[in-house]
C-alpha cells in the first residue's frame, strides 16, 4: 500500500480482485468504505465499467478498466461509454491509482450517467 493512500483510512475494507468480463456495480456504499481494486482488471464493452454511489468519504483504489470497443468506434458512441460512473456520493470521493483505457468518458460525476 502506498504511504499516503486513502486505503489507510478507517471504515470497512472491500477487496475486488481478478479479471471481470462485466461491470462492477455497488450503489449502496457505506460511509468511509475503502475499496481496494488494485488487482482487478475489468474487460467489458458495457456502457459503464464501474458504477458506484452511496455514503460519504469513499475510497476507490486501483484497478484497470479496459474497454472493448474497436478503434473505429464513432465518437458519438464513445461519448456514451464511461469508465467510472459516480451516481451520487456525498462529500469526498477519493479515486486513486485507477487506469481507464478505451472509454469515451473516463470518469463521470453526472447523476444521470
N, C-alpha and C positions, 0 to 999 in steps of 0.2 A: 504494500500500500504506500502511495506517495506520502511524504512527510506532512503535507498540509491539505489532505483530501477531505471532502465532505463526508467520506465514509467513516471518519474518526468521530463523528458526532454521536449524540445519544439517540435512542429510538430503535425500533425494530429493524433488523437487517434481513433483507431478502436477497438471495443469490440466484441469478438467472444464468444458466450456462449451456454450452453446446451449440450445435448448429440447428437453427429453426427454419422451416420452409414456409411458415406463415407468421402473421403479425403477433407481437406481444401486446396485450391489452389488459390494463388494470385501471378501472375508473372509480375505485373506492379506496385510494391510498390513504393510510393513516398519517396524522401529523408526525413530523420528524422521521419518516421512514427513510431508510437508506437502501437503495437498490444497487447491488454490485453485479453489473453485466459484463465485467472485464473479460470473461472467457466466452462470450456469446457472439455468434455470427448469425444475422438474420438475412436470409436469401429469399426475397419474396417479390412478386410482382403486384402485391396488394397495394391499394392506393395509400395506405398508411402502414409503415413498418412497425411503428410503436405508437400506441395511444395511451396516454396517462392523464389522470385527473384525481382530485381529492384534496387532502389536507394541506397544511402549510409546512414550509421548511422541508421540502422533498429533495433528496439527493439521488441523482441518477448518474452512475459512474460507469464509464467504459462501454464496450460493445462496438461492433462493426455492422452497419446496416448497408447491405449491398443490393441495390435494386437490380431487377432482372429484365429491364427494357432494352431493346436494341438501340444502337446509336442513331438510327434513322427516325426514332420516335419524334413526332412533331412537338414543338414547344407548347402548343395549346393543350396537348395531352399531358406532357411532363409537368406543367404548372399545377395540375390536379393531383400530383403524386407528392407525398410528404414523408420524409424520413421519420421525424418525431412530431406527433400531433399532441400538443398540450391543450386539452379541452378546457379545463378550469383548474387552476391551482391557486389556493390562497397565497398570501405573500411568501416569497422566497422559494424559487425553484433553482437548484444547483445542478447544472449539467456539466459534467467533467469528462474529458478524455474519451469522447464518443466520436466515432468516424461515420460519416454518411457519404455514400457514393451512389451515383446514378439515381438521384431523387431530385425532382424539379425544385421543390422547396425543402431545404434541409430540415429546418425546424419551423413549425407553425404555432404561434401562440393565439391563434384565432379560435374562439369557441365553436365556430361553425365548420372549421376544418380548413 
